Amino acid sequence: MALKATIFKLNLNVSDITRHYYQSHALTIARHPSENDERMMMRVTAFALNACEQLSFTKGLSTNDEPDLWEKSLSDEIEHWIEVGRPSEDKIRKACARAKRVTVYLFGGNVAEQWWLANQEKLQRFGKLAVYIIDEPSSLALKELVSRKMEVQCTIDEGQAWLSIGDQNIEVCPKQLFPS
């Protein structure tokens, strides 16, 4: 019998001082059986960093033709395609053909850095692409705070994010790798 997704309920309050975006989001997140807590929290972080009314989680890992998150226009055009992890060059190429903007959030320490070193030259041709890396201590700290029901406060200013879950505060500073 196939394993089913685990459902998480999350109330995310975003205060993005840079963009003047202040909103609460009631999110239901389905964690695929092959997804770990660290990756799921990186999806939540990517949502917080790009939060807007049209942003939503997709089927993600269970389909190859959708990103982890996307922002779609009212006419169903893909405004922003967001990948978390280490997508293939082919997937990034297809994303750049379908979306107005594509963002990749890398995490995982040395593995993410090696992926970037191996792929950065090939990815230089994609003008719609932005690539960020989130340091391993931040992603691992967020992983430790996972529970089935979460209240998350996220404050963003000047490219830095502070995520608060319960009495724990984690600073996340995505470093932009491309364009540099």
N, C-alpha and C positions, 0 to 999 in steps of 0.2 A: 504494500500500500504506500502511495506517495505521501511524503510529509507535507503538511499544510503550513502556510505562513503564520507567524505569530503576530498578533495585533497589539499595537501600542497606541495609547491615547496621550496626546500632548497638547497642553495649552502653552503657546509660544507668544510672548509679549515682546515685540521688537520696537526699540527706540533707536532709529538710525539718525543720528544728529547731522551727519554729512548730507544725507538726502532729504532731511525733514520728513521722514516717514515714521509714523507712530501708530502701530496697529497691533491688535491681538488676532491670533490665528488658532482656531481649534482644529488640530490635525489628527487624523487617524493614519497610522503608519503600519504597513504590512511588511514585516521583516521576512524575506525569503529564507527558506531553510538553509541555504548555502551562505547566507549573509551573516557576518558576525556583528557584535554590538559596536565595535569601533567604526565599521563602515556605515552602519545605520546612523550613528551620531554625526558622522561626516556629512551624510545627506541632510540631517537636521541643521547642521551648521551652514551648509550651502544654501538651504532654504532661508535661514535667518539673514545671511549676507546679501541675498538677492530678493528679499521679501517684497511682494506686491500682490494686489488683489487677484491677478490672473495667473500667478505661479502655482503649480501643482505638482505633486508626486505622480509618477507614471508607474507602469508595470515593472519598470527597471530591469532587474536581473532576469526576469522571466521572458523577456523579449529582446531581440537584437535590433529592432528598428525604432526603439524609443530610448530617450535618455533617462537619467534618474529623476530629473525635474525638467519641466518646461514651462515657459510663459507663452500662452497663445493669445492671439488677438480675438476680438469678437467675430471676425470673419474666418477663424480657425487657422490663420497663418502662424507659423512658429516664430515668435519674436526672439526667444532666448532658449537655447538648448544647453543644459547643464549636466555634465558627467562628473562622477565621483570615482576616483580610483585611477586605473591605468588602461584607458580604452585603446583599442587598436587604431593604427593610422587610418585604416579603411573606414572605421566607424566615425572618426573625426572628419574625414573627407566627405562622407555622406551627410554628416551633420551640417557642415559648412555649406553644402549645396542646398539643404532644406531650410536652414534657419538664418535669420538676419544677424544673429550673434551666437557664439559658442564659447562656453567657459568650461575648463577642466580644473577640478580640485584634486591634486595629488596628496596622498598621505602614506605613511608607512616607513618613514625613515630612509635607510639606505636603498631599499627596493625602489621607492619612488624617485630618489635621486638618480639611480642607475637607469630607470625608465626614461627620465628626462634626457640624460646624456646620450642614450641610444637613439632617441627620437627627435631631439630638438632641431637638427638640421633638416629632416624631412618635413617638420611641421612649420618651418619658416614661411612656406608658400601660402599659408592660410591666413589671409588678412582679417577674417572675422573672428579669429581665435584668440582667447586669452587663457593662459595657464598659470595656476597658482599652486604653491605647495604649503601644506600645513604641517608644522613641526610635530614630530612623534610624541614628545611629552604632552602636548595639548590634546592630541587625538586619544592617547591612552588614558589621560585623566578624565576626559568626557565619557569614555567607555565604562569607567568604574561607577558612573552615576546613573546608569540605565535602570529604569524600572518600568513596569507596564503602564503606569500612569505618572506623568511628569508635568510639573509646572516649571517652565523655563523662561527666564528673563534674559533678554539679549540687548546689550547696549553697544552701538557701533559708532565709532568716531575716528576719522582720519585713517581708515584702513585697519583699525584694530577692533576686535570684538571681545566683549566680556560676557560670558554665559554663566548664569547663576541657576543652579538647581539645588533646591533646599538651602542649606547654609554653605554650600561649596561654590566658589567662584573660580572660573577657568578663563585665562586670557588666551585668545586665539588671534594670531597675527599672520594672516595669509601673505606669503611672500610672492610677489608677481615675478614669474620667470619669463613670460612672453606676453605681449611684446615688452622688451626691456628698455 
